[in-house]
Amino acid sequence: RSLVDREAEYESVLVAMEPGRFSPGALATAVKMAAPRRRGIHVVVPITVPASSPLDGQMPEQEAAAMKVISLAKLQGGRRVSGHWEKVRMGQEGHLIVEEARELKARAIVVPLPPRTAGSVFGKTLETVLAERPCRVIIQTDPQVTRPRAAAKA
């Protein structure tokens, strides 16, 4: 067995997504990375709770959006995909992702590139993940995000 083969294997891959923003490209990347030995893929969806609300309070819309993301991931990736959502305070999303990666002993974290919007919470999250990463971080861009602009110019 060559060293190159071993480097291409990932014991587990963590995929971080926002509630309501399923990224087929990020999951496809995780599946490819985990494919050689059918390793586990875990999806984590941080739900940001406003400071004015209790951390354990009900947030049915956000919880449903997070569950939809996890369900779509399981449909695309099959039985080896697991996932959960977790509530955090604003600014703690990146720390949650890094901690999840450590607990899972993930060899890679796949994060979809956040949309370019002013004040995007996930942009700051990505900065935190990159600064504190315990393993490789792969930033995935979904092609369909750029298609409408190209179509508009045509």
C-alpha positions in Angstrom: 0.0 0.0 0.0 1.5 3.3 -1.0 1.7 6.5 1.0 -0.4 8.3 -1.6 -3.3 5.8 -1.1 -3.3 6.4 2.6 -3.3 10.2 2.2 -6.4 10.0 0.0 -8.4 8.2 2.7 -10.3 10.1 5.3 -11.5 8.3 8.4 -14.4 10.8 8.7 -15.4 14.0 7.0 -17.4 16.8 8.6 -19.7 18.9 6.4 -20.9 22.2 7.9 -24.0 23.8 6.4 -26.4 26.6 7.3 -30.1 26.0 8.0 -32.0 26.2 4.7 -28.9 26.2 2.6 -28.2 22.6 1.4 -25.0 22.4 -0.7 -25.1 19.4 -3.1 -21.5 20.3 -4.1 -20.2 20.2 -0.5 -21.8 16.8 0.1 -20.5 15.4 -3.2 -17.0 16.5 -2.3 -17.3 14.8 1.1 -18.6 11.6 -0.5 -15.7 11.6 -3.0 -13.2 12.1 -0.1 -14.8 9.3 2.0 -15.4 6.9 -0.9 -12.2 4.8 -0.9 -13.1 2.9 2.3 -16.8 4.0 2.7 -16.0 6.2 5.7 -18.5 8.2 7.6 -19.7 11.6 6.7 -21.3 13.8 9.4 -23.3 17.0 8.7 -23.6 19.7 11.3 -26.0 22.6 11.0 -25.4 25.4 13.5 -28.6 27.3 14.4 -27.9 30.8 15.7 -30.0 31.8 18.7 -30.4 35.6 19.3 -29.1 36.9 22.6 -32.6 37.9 23.6 -33.8 34.2 23.4 -32.9 31.3 25.7 -30.4 28.9 24.1 -32.7 25.9 24.6 -35.9 27.8 23.5 -38.1 26.6 20.6 -37.1 27.7 17.1 -39.3 25.5 15.0 -38.7 27.2 11.6 -34.9 27.1 12.0 -35.0 23.5 13.4 -37.1 22.4 10.4 -34.8 24.1 8.0 -31.8 22.4 9.6 -33.5 19.0 9.5 -34.3 19.5 5.8 -30.6 20.1 5.1 -29.7 16.9 7.0 -32.4 14.9 5.2 -31.2 16.1 1.8 -27.7 15.2 2.7 -28.8 11.7 3.7 -30.7 11.3 0.5 -27.7 12.3 -1.6 -25.0 10.5 0.4 -26.8 7.4 1.6 -26.6 5.4 4.9 -23.1 6.5 5.8 -24.3 10.1 6.2 -25.3 11.2 9.7 -26.1 14.6 11.0 -27.5 16.9 13.7 -28.2 20.5 14.3 -27.1 22.5 17.4 -28.0 25.8 18.8 -25.3 28.4 19.4 -25.0 32.1 20.1 -24.0 34.4 17.3 -20.3 34.2 16.7 -20.0 30.7 18.1 -20.8 28.8 14.8 -17.1 28.4 13.8 -16.1 27.2 17.3 -18.9 24.6 17.1 -17.7 23.3 13.8 -14.1 23.0 15.0 -15.2 21.3 18.2 -17.4 18.8 16.2 -14.4 18.0 14.0 -12.2 17.3 17.0 -14.8 15.1 18.6 -15.3 13.1 15.4 -11.6 13.0 14.8 -12.5 14.3 11.3 -9.7 14.3 8.8 -11.4 17.0 6.8 -14.0 19.7 7.1 -16.0 20.6 4.0 -17.7 24.0 4.1 -19.7 25.6 1.3 -18.5 29.0 0.3 -21.0 31.5 1.8 -22.9 33.8 -0.5 -21.4 37.2 -0.9 -23.7 39.3 1.2 -22.9 42.1 3.5 -22.9 40.8 7.1 -22.9 37.1 6.2 -22.7 35.3 9.5 -21.2 32.2 7.8 -18.4 34.3 6.3 -17.1 35.0 9.9 -17.8 31.3 10.7 -15.5 30.3 7.8 -12.8 32.6 9.1 -13.0 31.0 12.5 -12.9 27.5 11.1 -9.8 28.3 9.0 -8.0 30.0 12.0 -8.7 27.1 14.4 -8.9 24.1 12.1 -7.8 20.8 13.6 -7.6 19.2 10.1 -7.9 20.0 6.4 -10.6 22.4 5.3 -12.1 22.2 1.9 -14.2 25.2 0.7 -16.7 24.1 -1.9 -18.4 26.4 -4.4 -21.7 25.2 -5.9 -21.8 25.8 -9.7 -25.5 26.7 -9.7 -24.7 29.7 -7.5 -22.8 31.3 -10.4 -25.0 30.2 -13.3 -27.7 32.9 -12.9 -25.2 35.7 -13.3 -23.7 34.0 -16.5 -27.2 33.5 -17.9 -28.1 37.2 -17.1 -25.2 38.4 -19.1 -26.0 36.2 -22.2 
